[in-house]
Amino acid sequence: MKRRDFLKAAAGVAIAVGLTGKLTAAGRSPYVLNETASRILELKGKGLGAEDIARTLTEEYEVEFAEAYRDVVSFLAEARRLGIA
């Protein structure tokens, strides 16, 4: 799976470690992601846009499309700011 090697699973918890996939003493700390955040990044890594990701989440979780879309857009903006998406 080619997602710029930034999403790793450790002991069942997904962590995002920056775009290089490496942690260094001077580098970024890992970000712990919940199941939904991990799924959003997984779907984004498959090339899906925010609308398609939101649509998928409405099928997988009990959430309305408008809420899912708003949350996906917000999460992706924050993930980009942090350098993990």
N, C-alpha and C positions, 0 to 999 in steps of 0.2 A: 504494500500500500504506500503510495507516494503522497505524503502530505507534508513535505519539507521536514520530515522527521522531528516534528515538534511535540507530538502527543505520544506519551509513553504510558504504559500501565505498570504500576508497581503495587504488589500486594492487593490487587483488585481495585485500586484507586487510580484514576487517570491524573497525570500531572503534565502540565505544559512547561517545557524547559527552554523556550526561546527558539528562534529559527535555525540556529546551528545544531540543535540537538545536544549541545554540550553544556555542562555546568562548570564554571571555573570560579576560583576564589574571588576574582574581580567581576565575575559575570552576574547574571540575573539569578534570583532565587526561583525555584519552581513554583508554579501556580497550581493549587489543588482544584480540580474541577469536579462538580457534581455530575450525576448521570446525564442530565439534560444538556449541560454545557459541553460535555464530552461528545454527545450525540450531534449537537449543532456543529462542532468543529469537524467531526467525522463526515457529516453531510457536505459541509463546505469544501472539505478536502476532495470530495467526489465531484466537485464542480457545480453543485447546486447553489442557486441564488437564495436570497432571503425568503422570497415568496414560496419557492418550492420546499425549503427547509421548514417553514411554518406549516405548510400543507402536510408534510410528512409527520410533524409533531402532533398535529390534530388527529392523525390516524393512530398514533402510538400512545398518546396521553389524553387524558380527559381535559381538553382545553379548546376553547373557541378559536377560530382562525384569527380574528382581529387581535386577540390577546397574544396568541403565539407569534404573530407577525411583529407586533410591537416589541415583544421581548427579544425576538431574534435580532431585529435591527439594532436594538439597544445593546445586546450582548456583543454582537459583531463589532460595533463601533468601539466598545471598551476593549475587546480582544485586540483589535487593530492598534489601539492606543498603547496597549501593553506589549505589542510586538509578537503576539501569538496567533494572529490570524491575518 
